[in-house]
């Protein structure tokens, strides 16, 4: 099963907290990210390795990979 990093961001975009989870797929990681979100964090990202697979609010159309 793949590992995903879930990152919660402060209002200014700085990292507030993050954790790594083993999920069966991207959908499960997205659901977990929503379920674990605290009210204070309006923005979050889900990464698989170096690829951004999901973010809220949604600001991208396609997958982004860090170079």
N, C-alpha and C positions, 0 to 999 in steps of 0.2 A: 504494500500500500504506500502511496506517495505521501511525503511530508509537505505541509503547507505552513507558511508563516502568516499569522494574522496580526496586523499592525493597526492600532488605534491612534488617531492624530488629534492634537489640540486644534483649536480654532485657527491658530497661525500656521498650521501645517507641520509643526514639530511633533516628533514621536512622543506619545504619552506612555504607551505600553505596548508590548507585543508578546505573543506566545507561539509556539510551534505545536501543530497537531497532526496526527496521522489520520487521514481521511481516505475513504474509498475512491473519491473523485472530487472534481471541482464543485459540483452541486452540494455535496455534503459539507465541504469547507465553507462555502458561502452561507449555508444555513447556520453552521456553527458560529460564524462571525457575527451574524445578526443576533443569534440567541445570546451570545456572551457580551454584547455591546452594552456599556453603561450609558445612562442618559446623558452624561456630560460630554461624550464623544460623538460628534456628528459625522465625522469622517473616518473611514477605515479602508484598508487595502488587504487583499489576499494575494500572496505570492506563492508560486511553486518554483523552487530553485530561484533563478534570476528572472522569471517571467511574471509580470503583473497579470493576474487572471481575473481580478474583480476589484472594483472600488465603489464606494459610496461617498458623496454623490457621484454618479457615473459621469466621468469626464472624458472617456475615450471610446472609440468605436471598435478598435481591434486590439488584440493582445500587444503588449509592449514588453520588450526584452531589454534588460540592462546590458550595455556593451562593455 
